[in-house]
Amino acid sequence: MNKQDQRQNRIERWFPWIVGGAALLIRFFYLWGFWTSHPFAQKLVSDARVFDDWGRRIAAGDWLGRAEVFDLPPLYAYALGVFYTVFGYAPQ
């Protein structure tokens, strides 16, 4: 294997990692800017509000909920409830 092939192999091996890392970095800075300055990131609306309230009720011990039909899939609310129970609820 000559130097040109070694160089090509090294580029082919690292290129996806470099592109993926750059994409993650760009997304991180975009989301950080959104969360710190956008008004919709400061207030829960629509489904986010419903799931947050539901998750807090589950974390408070209301695991079974009320006798009602689920309007939304319950798994996310239960995952939030477990998360709030383990780590606490601390919005900004």
C-alpha positions in Angstrom: 0.0 0.0 0.0 1.5 3.3 -1.0 1.3 6.7 0.7 -1.6 7.9 -1.5 -3.7 4.8 -0.5 -2.9 5.3 3.1 -3.9 8.9 3.0 -7.1 8.1 1.2 -7.9 5.4 3.8 -7.3 7.9 6.6 -9.6 10.5 5.0 -12.3 7.9 4.4 -12.1 6.7 8.0 -12.2 10.1 9.6 -14.5 12.1 7.3 -17.8 10.8 8.7 -16.7 11.5 12.2 -15.6 15.1 11.3 -18.9 15.8 9.5 -21.0 14.3 12.3 -19.1 16.2 15.0 -19.5 19.5 13.0 -23.2 18.8 12.6 -23.6 18.2 16.4 -21.7 21.3 17.2 -23.8 23.4 14.9 -27.0 22.0 16.3 -25.8 22.6 19.9 -25.1 26.2 19.3 -28.4 26.7 17.4 -30.4 25.1 20.2 -28.5 27.0 22.8 -29.3 30.3 21.1 -32.9 29.3 20.7 -33.3 28.2 24.4 -31.7 31.4 25.7 -33.4 34.0 23.6 -36.6 32.8 21.9 -39.9 33.6 23.7 -41.4 30.2 22.8 -38.6 28.4 24.6 -39.5 30.2 27.9 -43.1 29.1 28.1 -44.7 25.7 27.6 -47.5 25.6 25.1 -49.8 23.0 23.7 -48.7 19.4 24.1 -45.5 20.4 26.0 -47.7 21.9 28.6 -50.0 18.9 28.8 -47.1 16.5 29.1 -45.3 18.6 31.7 -48.4 18.9 33.9 -49.1 15.2 33.5 -45.5 14.3 34.3 -45.5 16.4 37.4 -48.7 14.7 38.6 -47.1 11.4 38.1 -44.0 12.5 40.0 -46.2 13.6 42.8 -47.6 10.1 43.1 -50.7 10.1 40.9 -49.5 7.1 38.8 -52.9 5.9 37.7 -54.4 9.3 36.9 -58.0 10.0 36.5 -60.6 7.8 34.9 -60.3 9.3 31.5 -59.3 8.2 28.0 -55.8 9.0 27.0 -55.9 11.8 24.4 -52.1 11.5 23.9 -49.8 8.5 24.2 -48.9 8.1 27.9 -45.4 6.7 27.7 -43.7 10.1 27.4 -45.7 11.5 30.4 -44.6 8.5 32.5 -41.0 8.9 31.4 -41.2 12.6 32.4 -42.7 11.6 35.7 -39.8 9.2 36.4 -37.3 11.9 35.3 -38.9 14.5 37.6 -38.9 12.0 40.5 -35.3 11.1 40.1 -33.8 14.5 39.2 -36.5 16.9 40.4 -38.4 19.6 38.6 -36.5 22.8 38.1 -37.6 25.0 35.2 -36.0 28.3 34.8 
